Amino acid sequence: MVSATNSLPDSGQLPLLVLRLPELEQVAWREGKRAARRVERRAALAFRAAASRVLRAGDRCMHEHGRDVFAIVVAAPSRGVARPAASNCRAMLGRIASEMATQTGLHIETGWIFIARSAKAPYPEEIQGALERGSRERERYEFFAAIGHELRTPLASIRGYLETLIDGELDSPTSQRFLHTAQREALRMGRMIDGMFEFSLLDLSADGFGAHSCDVAEQIALAIEIVAPLATARGMTIGRDVVSPASASIEPDACQQLVINLLENATKYGNDGGTIGVTLSADKDCVRIVVDDDGPGIGEAERSSVFALRVRGRESAARHGAGIGLAIVKLIAERAGGSAAVSDSPLGGARFEVLLPPKAEFFTGAS
């Protein structure tokens, strides 16, 4: 591996690509320095192998033994352009990071930044800047991916109901119901767009949520109506055992989105022609929403991570999805002051249980 130890000639700027193994120090603490060195050597070999396929002669690789940082200065002239585009930098980082993660089994943090050709290695400030930029890029990507995920739901519902109206011969009451559902979803999508930053589902602060409340039974009914076309397409039946009313301290749109995401997950992983169960109960301590499916379920080893952003379970490989829906369920629940958990379902698949705080005055005077 080439070590860059001197100044780079010429003027202008060059991309600095940075990869870091943040868990290497934890390996050293848990398993000792020898184990950490073995992981570092595997990472270095993977780094060298991947870099040899991605980079060109003149690009410079850097790694100081005993450290968790690997860096590349893309110094070779680019074909027909003054410097590589940001997309090219991300693509190179992605390929190298993927191979390093495969070889080490550890998460790889990445980032990139432009540095002056005259900058001197080992670039400590520039490396830190690249990692900070990478962190900001990941946060932005996850934010907009979450927003995109939420906007797809009302769009799909509107499209489904309108296509049914166009293609089918429906009686007048059914047509009116479908039109009202499509209109309601369009209005909800408008509210989401108008307040997408305030309603950021990646914001864990609880500010404002306690000031709102809704009848959860009503939001479940609306959510079932929205997801019904997806369930019908797979021959699924959605059964419900719902107490009404059951008021919780949560904004109505957020509550509805939470239930929609749970139902969409159930329609995705449940069996064709199967059953989805929705249960709602309430007492003075909490409002409890339970969604059961008859799919493959979620193994105990995966339950601690299934609500993480962009994490998908072992059974998810053959199913379309981005690993965002369940993460948003947990974030909404926590933002409202509640919680979300997963366990085995009596239907044979997964059971998702969400606890929400009851509306303050809902049980006032109850025995």
C-alpha positions, -999 to +999 in steps of 0.1 A: +000+000+000+014+034-009+018+059+019+014+096+011+039+115+031+048+145+011+030+175-005+011+170-037+023+192-066+002+214-088-026+238-079-063+231-075-082+206-055-084+169-052-109+145-036-100+129-003-120+098+003-121+085+039-132+052+054-133+045+092-139+014+113-156+030+144-160-004+161-123-013+160-117+002+194-146-018+208-130-050+194-098-041+212-117-036+245-138-067+242-114-092+227-079-076+231-054-059+209-045-090+190-080-095+179-082-058+169-050-061+149-064-092+130-095-072+121-074-043+110-052-065+088-084-080+072-097-045+066-063-034+051-062-063+027-098-056+016-090-019+013-060-027-009-078-052-030-109-030-036-088+001-042-067-017-068-099-023-088-115+011-083-085+035-084-060+044-111-023+048-112-014+081-094-042+078-068-027+076-033-038+052-005-030+059+031-033+039+063-013+041+094-010+007+112-029+007+145-054+033+134-090+028+123-088+053+094-082+045+057-079+074+032-074+079-006-063+110-024-077+108-060-047+124-076-048+107-111-062+130-138-098+124-146-108+117-181-123+148-197-132+166-164-113+189-140-120+166-110-143+136-102-180+144-096-195+139-062-214+108-075-181+092-086-166+098-051-196+082-034-195+053-058-158+046-052-164+048-014-194+026-016-175-002-035-145-001-012-166+001+020-188-028+009-158-051+005-142-040+038-175-046+056-178-080+041-143-090+052-145-076+087-182-079+096-180-044+109-198-011+100-177+012+078-182+050+081-174+070+049-170+105+039-152+127+013-140+162+008-120+183-016-085+192-004-059+215-018-032+199-039-006+216-017-020+201+015+004+179+035-004+143+046-016+129+069-045+155+066-059+151+102-083+181+099-093+172+064-101+136+074-122+147+102-140+172+079-147+144+054-162+121+081-184+149+094-196+156+058-203+119+053-224+119+085-244+149+074-250+133+040-263+102+056-286+121+078-300+141+049-304+109+028-323+092+056-345+122+062-355+125+026-358+088+022-383+088+051-402+117+036-403+099+003-415+067+020-444+086+037-455+104+005-456+071-015-484+058+008-510+084+001-500+085-036-505+048-039-538+050-022-550+078-044-539+060-076-555+028-065-589+043-058-589+064-090-579+035-112-607+014-097-631+043-104-619+045-140-618+008-148-648-005-128-685-002-129-693+009-093-726+019-078-729+056-068-724+052-030-692+031-036-679+056-061-685+085-037-668+066-009-637+060-031-637+096-042-638+108-006-610+085+004-588+098-025-596+134-015-588+127+022-555+112+012-547+141-011-554+165+018-533+145+042-504+145+017-508+182+014-505+186+052-474+164+052-457+185+025-467+218+042-452+206+075-426+181+064-398+197+084-419+202+115-434+167+110-399+153+104-403+117+114-366+116+122-369+142+149-371+125+182-381+155+202-416+152+217-423+189+214-459+196+203-471+159+202-486+161+238-506+191+227-526+170+202-549+140+206-571+118+185-594+089+186-571+060+177-601+038+167-610+063+140-574+065+127-573+027+125-605+026+105-591+052+081-558+033+078-575+000+070-595+018+043-563+031+028-544-002+029-574-022+018-564-023-019-530-037-010-546-064+011-572-072-015-545-076-042-531-105-021-564-119-010-558-109+026-585-103+052-580-076+078-598-084+110-602-060+139-610-060+176-612-023+184-626-005+214-640+029+206-634+056+215-598+053+226-581+087+228-543+090+228-520+120+231-508+120+195-514+140+164-540+124+141-519+122+109-490+108+129-512+081+144-527+072+111-493+070+095-481+047+123-510+023+117-506+025+079-470+015+082-478-015+104-505-027+081-484-022+050-457-043+067-482-070+074-495-070+039-460-073+026-449-102+048-481-120+055-492-150+034-514-147+002-550-153+013-540-149+049-552-128+078-540-096+094-553-089+129-557-054+144-564-050+181-570-018+200-574-016+238-571+012+263-569+018+300-558+047+323-521+039+316-519+035+279-536+030+245-524-003+230-523-010+192-515-046+182-510-057+145-506-095+139-497-112+106-493-149+096-460-145+078-425-159+086-421-138+117-390-121+130-363-141+148-352-131+182-317-121+170-332-095+146-358-080+170-334-055+185-326-040+151-358-044+131-369-008+140-335+007+130-334+029+098-326+010+067-324-023+085-343-052+069-348-087+083-335-120+069-369-127+053-370-093+036-345-101+008-373-112-016-397-084-007-397-049-020-389-023+006-364+003+019-362-006+056-378+027+066-415+019+075-409+002+109-382+027+119-408+055+114-433+035+135-409+035+164-399+072+159-436+083+159-444+062+189-414+075+209-420+111+198-455+108+212-440+094+245-448+058+238-430+027+226-430+000+199-420-037+202-421-069+182-428-105+193-443-137+181-479-136+168-506-162+176-513-162+139-478-176+133-460-145+121-450-113+138-468-092+164-461-055+165-473-037+196-474+000+200-481+017+234-493+054+233-500+077+262-538+082+267-553+116+264-549+133+298-586+138+304-598+106+286-600+085+318-608+114+342-634+102+366-630+065+355-632+040+384 
